[in-house]
Amino acid sequence: MTSAVQSPYSSEQIAAWLRGLLTIAWADGDFDDQEQELIASITKDKLAPETNLESLDVIEPEELATVLGRGTPAAENFLRTAVMVAIADGTYSKSEDYLLHELCKALGEPENLLEALRHTLEFHPTEPVEQQLETPLVIAPTKRQLDALQPVRDWLDGLDIQDPRVARFLCKMIPSQCPFERDVKLFGRKIVHIPPLCKLNPLYDQLVGLRFRALSYLADECGEDVSEYI
C-alpha cells in the first residue's frame, strides 16, 4: 500500500512516530505478548509497508525526541495523536499518564496539557477485585470537569493529518462506532452497568472528528480505498 502524497515527515520520523503510538497503546497492559506481536505485524506489513520498520519495540521518550526534535511541529502533532490513542478506550490509566508525562518532558511540550485529563478521565482500578465490587468502574464527568477540558479539546482539534501511515494507524486504533453499553458480571452477579463509551468519554467528539479527518485524508488526498476501516 503506497501513496503518492508527499509527507512532510521522513520515514525515520514516521517509524519512530508509530513506535511511540504502539508504546502508548501497550502502556496499560491490556495487550499480551501475542496481541502485541499481531498489532506490530499489522503496522509493519499493512499500515506502513513503504516504511523501513526494522523494529516495532517500545521506544523511549528520549529516543523519540532525538528523531522528532524538541518543541517542533512534529513533536506536538505526535503528542496529540498519543493522547488520542491513550483515551481511545474511554479510560486514562496511571501507566499511560506517566508515559505521556515523560513524553511531554522529552519533547519539550507543556506538561500542564495532561492536568485536565488526570482529573476527568478515570484511572484503571488497581485494588483487588473484592474492593472493586464497591466502586463503580466508570464515572461520568461533571460539568466543571468538562469545562476544564475545553483547552485540551481545542489543542487536540488542531491536529492536521499529513501522513497516510499515521492516518491508517489512527483509523485502526480508534473504534469505528461507540461501543455498546454492557453489564460487568462476576459469578453471575452484576457488578456494575457501563453506559456507552460516547456518554463517558468527554473527548469522544475529538476522537470521532480525528478518525473522520484521517478517513477523509486517505480517501480524498491519497485516493485510497477506506472501506476496510468503516
MORA-V152201 format. One record per residue. RES is the residue in three letters. PSI is psi as a letter, one per 40 degrees, with the letter a starting at -180 (NA if undefined). Layout:
BEGIN
RES;PSI + RES;PSI
END
This chain:
BEGIN
MET;h + THR;i + SER;i + ALA;e + VAL;h + GLN;h + SER;i + PRO;e + TYR;i + SER;i + SER;d + GLU;d + GLN;d + ILE;d + ALA;d + ALA;d + TRP;d + LEU;d + ARG;d + GLY;d + LEU;d + LEU;d + THR;d + ILE;d + ALA;d + TRP;e + ALA;d + ASP;e + GLY;e + ASP;e + PHE;h + ASP;i + ASP;d + GLN;d + GLU;d + GLN;d + GLU;d + LEU;d + ILE;d + ALA;d + SER;d + ILE;d + THR;d + LYS;d + ASP;d + LYS;d + LEU;d + ALA;f + PRO;d + GLU;e + THR;h + ASN;g + LEU;g + GLU;d + SER;h + LEU;f + ASP;i + VAL;i + ILE;h + GLU;i + PRO;d + GLU;d + GLU;d + LEU;d + ALA;d + THR;d + VAL;d + LEU;d + GLY;i + ARG;h + GLY;f + THR;i + PRO;d + ALA;d + ALA;d + GLU;d + ASN;d + PHE;d + LEU;d + ARG;d + THR;d + ALA;d + VAL;d + MET;d + VAL;d + ALA;d + ILE;e + ALA;d + ASP;e + GLY;e + THR;i + TYR;h + SER;i + LYS;d + SER;d + GLU;d + ASP;d + TYR;d + LEU;d + LEU;d + HIS;d + GLU;d + LEU;d + CYS;d + LYS;d + ALA;d + LEU;e + GLY;f + GLU;i + PRO;h + GLU;e + ASN;e + LEU;d + LEU;e + GLU;d + ALA;d + LEU;d + ARG;d + HIS;e + THR;d + LEU;h + GLU;h + PHE;i + HIS;h + PRO;i + THR;e + GLU;i + PRO;i + VAL;d + GLU;d + GLN;d + GLN;d + LEU;d + GLU;e + THR;h + PRO;i + LEU;d + VAL;i + ILE;h + ALA;h + PRO;i + THR;i + LYS;d + ARG;d + GLN;d + LEU;d + ASP;d + ALA;d + LEU;e + GLN;d + PRO;d + VAL;d + ARG;d + ASP;d + TRP;d + LEU;d + ASP;e + GLY;e + LEU;h + ASP;h + ILE;h + GLN;e + ASP;h + PRO;d + ARG;d + VAL;d + ALA;d + ARG;d + PHE;d + LEU;d + CYS;d + LYS;d + MET;d + ILE;h + PRO;i + SER;e + GLN;i + CYS;h + PRO;i + PHE;i + GLU;i + ARG;i + ASP;h + VAL;h + LYS;i + LEU;h + PHE;f + GLY;e + ARG;h + LYS;h + ILE;d + VAL;i + HIS;h + ILE;h + PRO;i + PRO;i + LEU;d + CYS;e + LYS;e + LEU;d + ASN;h + PRO;e + LEU;e + TYR;d + ASP;d + GLN;d + LEU;d + VAL;d + GLY;d + LEU;d + ARG;d + PHE;d + ARG;d + ALA;d + LEU;d + SER;d + TYR;d + LEU;d + ALA;d + ASP;d + GLU;d + CYS;e + GLY;f + GLU;i + ASP;h + VAL;e + SER;d + GLU;e + TYR;e + ILE;NA
END
